[in-house]
């Protein structure tokens, strides 16, 4: 096969993505039974409602994947709502009278970036 | 040069019966605003209200309220005004509605607008007058609308008030 030297082309994206993707994990103080995806989303909405009111709770975000045993999820939110969502997640302290906390592992404007994580990467 | 900038919202309070207007006071209006903000914009909105906002002027006879907000976040606080449905004053609940007519950077510009606006309202009231004496009163009030040193406020016809601006 003929291989020609590929021409070098540089493409620069200036924040091309409309969304931001967050990989988060919910941690409880005590052991409890797993949550469903709907309850998980309802918990985040209640946190948004407490901090930003009805207007804030109406802001659209999506739960793309959810693992109900590990309680980790990937959220998708519009760019202008990232700060509100992240601050509301930080301030959620309890779920049905049980203390819990959200850990935000990764945030990226591109979904592909969430597939790799240098913290958990094992180098052979 | 370096000063804190405010936005003054000139609002007209619309109540269903006139006796409710007597209940207007600064504190009940502020509490009603904070409750509406807490519902609409949550803890963030209620906290923004506590920074540099106040009810500057309340006129119980004409139902004019002047609210002061910081310039940085006055739009968010303005958006919560339609959510105020009633005011609790002296143990009574007065259903009311805030109608924002003007936003000014200083109290003086709001006053100038209020004089012009009151004159238009008086002219609109003229066809509704029932007796000739009331019509004379209204005409006199319209001609004398101005920012003067000190003028007494007078009630002229059934529909109540004239809009003369009083300056203390």
Interface residues (C-beta under 8 A of the other chain):
Chain A: X48 X49 X50 X51 X52 X53 X54 X55 X56
Chain B: X37 X38 X39 X40 X41 X42 X43 X44 X45 X79
